[in-house]
Amino acid sequence: GENVEQHPSTLSVQEGDSAVIKCTYSDSASNYFPWYKQELGKRPQLIIDIRSNVGEKKDQRIAVTLNKTAKHFSLHITETQPEDSAVYFCAAPKRGSYIPTFGRGTSLIVHP
Amino acid sequence: GAGVSQSPSNKVTEKGKDVELRCDPISGHTALYWYRQSLGQGLEFLIYFQGNSAPDKSGLPSDRFSAERTGGSVSTLTIQRTQQEDSAVYLCASSLVEGRETQYFGPGTRLLVL
């Protein structure tokens, strides 16, 4: 079965609010967890990633936290802006390999 | 520098015809991936090439799908006897090494099977 679960599938927030997207994975050996943003009609692009030797990483308004014990990692966006509206995908290595398996995506809508 | 490129950007074909989709990865990237993305859906893994190793074909949905990577660079995804359910955006990505590094995606080929 699927080894990366992503929630929620849609998230609607007001401009300025925070948004949190969570992913769980099944392979405890996984050690690299990227997040990609895909704007409508465009290609996915990496926005932030984290490796298993740290618990949190920040880049301006975005941050990713990793809980290795619980096998989940989360994307946090603060002070959301309309241009943050996009589909966000998490990824974790497919069990037993280095091939990234993507979550089903979260459609984030930021209302002005 | 140049990113990942794909051609054609759009392809319309008739059911039953064969199609070839091309991917030019970033120079020096040893890992190359093909994904399929149906409208409003996630990224479905198809096939993975890493250097000179045998490709991981575990994501190919049927034997109508095949891919090759010549000289460790350009890759071609071939779909034989296309079906309407093959209609999707086909994305190629490359990374410097295998999946523990950033994947850089191409713009995709939008395939429509009539």
Chai-1 contact restraints between the chains, C-beta under 6 A:
chainA,res_idxA,chainB,res_idxB,connection_type,confidence,min_distance_angstrom,max_distance_angstrom,comment,restraint_id
A,Y32,B,R100,contact,1.0,0.0,6.0,A-B,restraint_1
A,R43,B,F105,contact,1.0,0.0,6.0,A-B,restraint_2
A,R43,B,P107,contact,1.0,0.0,6.0,A-B,restraint_3
A,P44,B,F105,contact,1.0,0.0,6.0,A-B,restraint_4
A,L46,B,T102,contact,1.0,0.0,6.0,A-B,restraint_5
A,P93,B,G99,contact,1.0,0.0,6.0,A-B,restraint_6
A,Y98,B,E98,contact,1.0,0.0,6.0,A-B,restraint_7
A,Y98,B,G99,contact,1.0,0.0,6.0,A-B,restraint_8
A,Y98,B,R100,contact,1.0,0.0,6.0,A-B,restraint_9
A,I99,B,Y48,contact,1.0,0.0,6.0,A-B,restraint_10
A,I99,B,G99,contact,1.0,0.0,6.0,A-B,restraint_11
A,P100,B,G99,contact,1.0,0.0,6.0,A-B,restraint_12
A,F102,B,G42,contact,1.0,0.0,6.0,A-B,restraint_13
A,F102,B,L43,contact,1.0,0.0,6.0,A-B,restraint_14
A,R104,B,G42,contact,1.0,0.0,6.0,A-B,restraint_15
A,G105,B,G42,contact,1.0,0.0,6.0,A-B,restraint_16
